[in-house]
Amino acid sequence: MKKMNNIGLDINASQNTAVELNDLLANYQMFYMNLRGFHWNIKGKKFFELHLKFEELYNDALIKVDEIAERVLTLSATPLHTFTAYLDTSEIKSAENVTDGEIAINSILESLKILLSKERAILSIAGDANDEGTVALMSDYIVQQEKLVWMLSAYQD
């Protein structure tokens, strides 16, 4: 008989999902920090619009960081919570001293590719584990981020 966690899901499957969510969490933390840096350091003719947009994006990323960590806890696991763990785990790397809007947007688009890929993988893993809570969370993120990719790409044209 399978051992179940507190929400009635197979504990082994939930642990696999939690490992992937922790990887996503580390990437979101790096994404968040990069967005803060873009917000603080942006310069140029599009300063006002990009400064506001980057603030909107980092506020959204901060909410997602919390949601992901809480989902890990819901699956009876422990979320990563040190910058050392984030740096060691994240595929998204730190973007330092970026002041140019085009470079910042390119970095955001590259980060979104990484996040979307990880979210789609988690969607599949969570679906196989009958983990509708994680599936719903990832589905929501994917829909929102695909639209953001479209908008940022259109902004660059």
Buried (B, 14 or more C-beta within 10 A) or exposed (E): EEEEBEEEBBBEBBBBBBBBBBBBBBBBBBBBBBBBBBBEBBEEEBEEEBBEBBBEBBEBBBEBBEBBBEBBEBBBBEBBEEEEBBEEBBEBEEBEEBBBBEEBBBBBBEBBEBBBEBBBBBBEBBBEBEBEBBBEBBBEBBEEBEEBBEEBEEBEE
